[in-house]
Amino acid sequence: MLARTPNDELDAGPRKGGPGTERLCALTRAVKPVDELIRFVVGPDGVVPDLKRKLPGRGLWITGEKAALKDAVTRNVFARGFKRELRVTPELVEQTERLLVRGALDALAIAGKAGLVTAGFAKVEAAIAHDAIVGLIHATDAGTDGVAKLSGALRRRGDAAPVTVIKAFTTAQLDLALGRSNVVHAALLAGPANDTFLARFTRLERFRSGEPGDSGRNGVRN
């Protein structure tokens, strides 16, 4: 059972929350697990997102969805919650999304350096057939033929192991993260670094869509 937290809009500062930690969303007034929220603090330049929950000062929590954050900005929730005059613009929404994207790609880069990412159509096709993979990445600008062929290979695996299919990043973003050129398709091998990447991807997708972050799993959740 999730631990309850006092219905205070501001927390007492950055702390490590264990499993089941909850906070109050200052917009909806609902108490939710911290994984479904984003912490914000007031810095020298105004309100900033604290995705790692480590920035000093008291924090205010908002449901981690773009629509909720837009609503919080429009309704001046930050000024009310922090009890001070604050000028918060829609740029905060864009800044938060950029940081979520960067965090996911940084985690993908670490997974690549750990040898847990296979890139290139033929290598990805082979990994689908023979390796324990947990994710399949298609660049947003990938050709439909390649995506269809790899999706077919995924369906032919003949096991029920979940595979998350991701179509959230451009070739240019994948190239930069993985330190190679023309990354259109990639397979994620099982390992802790990819657990971190998938968790950050889930957070990004929840922010963008309001739904848990799965672009697809085993060809079913697309």
N, C-alpha and C positions, 0 to 999 in steps of 0.2 A: 504494500500500500504506500502511495506517495506521501512523503512528509509534508505537512502543511507549513505555511509561512505566514507571519503576521501580514495583515492587509495594509501594508505601508507602500506608498508609491515609490519611495526611494529605499535602496538597500543601505547597508552600513559600510559599504566599501567592497573592493574585490576580495572574494573568498573562493576557495575551491569547493564547489558543491558536489557531494557524492551522488550516487544513483538515487533517483527519486526526489532530488531537490526541485522545489517549485518557487516561482515568484509571481507577483501580481502584475498583470498587464495594465499599464496606466491608461490605456485607451478603452479596453473592453471591460475592465474591472474583473476579469476572470483570472483565477489562479491556475497556472499551467506549468508543465515541466520546463526547465530552463532551456532544453534543447529545442523547444518550440518558440523561444523568445530571443530577442536581441537586446543586449544591454547598451545603453547610451550614457555618456558622461559629458560634463561641461569642461572643455579645454580652453586654452588661451584664445582660440579662434571661434569658440562657440561649441555647439553640440556636435559630438563625434560618436560614431559607432564603435563599440568595444567588443569585437567579435570573439576575442580570446578571453574576455572577462577578467582582464588583469590591470586595466588602467586605474590609477588612483582616483579617489573621490567617491562620493555617493553616486550610485547609478540608478537610472530609471529604465524599466523594461517595457518593450512593446512586442506584441505578437510578430513573429518573424515572417511577415508576408508584405509584399509591396503595397497592396491595397490598404492594409492596416497602417503602414507607415505614412502613406500619403494622407490618410484620414487624420492621423495624429498631428501631422504638420499643419493641415488645414484648420483643425480645431484648437490649435495652440496648446496641445497637451503638455509640451515640454516646459513652457513658461509656467503653467499651473503646477506641474509636478515638481519642478526645481524651485518653485516659489521665488522667481526672479524674472526680470524682464529679459527675454531672449528673442532674437530675430532668427527664426528657423525657416529656411526656404526649401522648395522642392529639390534643390541640389542635394540635400541630405539623402533623399531616396536614391538618386543616381550614384552618389558616393558609396552608399551602403552596398548597392549591387556590384559596383566595381571591386570593392574589397572582398566580397563573397566570391567573385570570379577569380580574383588574384589568389585568394586562399586555396581554392580548389586546384588551380593550375600549379601553385607552389607544391602542393601535396603530390600531384601527378609527377612533377619533376623529381621529387624525392623517390617515388616509386620507380621511376625510370632509372635513376642512378643505382637503385638496389637490384636492378636486373629483373624487375617484375612487370615490365611493359614490353610487349612484342609489337613491332610496327611493320607495315608492308602487307599488301594483300595476301601474297602466298604464305608468308609466315603466320599471319593471323588465321588463315584457313587451316593451316596445319595445327596451330594451337587449339583451335576449336575442336578438331578431331582427336587430339591426343593428350592435351594438357588439362589440368584443373584450373579453369579460368573462372573469374568471378565477375568480369565485366567486358563489354565490347564497346569500343568507341568508334563512331563514324563522325567525320568532320561535317559541319553544317553544309559545306559546299561539296560534299562527296557526291559522286555520280550515282544515279538510281540503280544501275546495273550491278555495281559492286556491292551496294548495300543489300540488294535483293539476293545475290549469290551467298553472301555471308549469313544473311538471315536464314536462308535455306539450310546452310551447313549447320547452323545452330539448332534448327528444328530436328535435324537428323541425328543429333547427339545420342538420343535414346536414353538419357538419364534425367532425373528431376532436379539436378543441382541448379540453384538459382543463378542466373547470369543477368546482370543489369546492363541494358543497352542504352548508351549515352549519345545524344545528338545535340550537344550544347555548345561546342567550341568550334571555331574556324580552323582551317588548316594552318593559318599563320600562328594562331595561339598554341596549337599542338606542336608546331615546329619549335617555337621558342621554349616551351616547357620541356620538350624531350631532347632538345639540342641536336636536331637533325632536320633535313629538308623534306618537304612534300609528304607530311604525315596525314594520310587521309583515313586510314583504318588502323586501329590498335586493339590488342587484346590485353586484358589485365589478369596476371597470374595471381593465385592465392598468396596472401602474405599480409603482415601487419600494415605495411606502408599503403597498400591498396585499401585496407579497411579504413584508414584515415582519409584517403582520397574520396572514397564512396560516401563517407559520412559528411564530408564537406560538400560534395556534389548534391547530396540529399538536402542539405540546408539551402543551397543555392536554388534548387528546383522548387522547394517549398516557398521560398521568398518570391519567386517569379510566378508561380501558378496557384499558390495556396494549397497545394496537395503534396503529400509525401513524395520525395524525389526519386522517382523511377521513370526514366524515359522508356523503359521496357525491360521485361525480364523473361529470358528464355523464349523470346519471340512472341510472348503473350501480352506483356504490358508495354505497348508501344504508344 
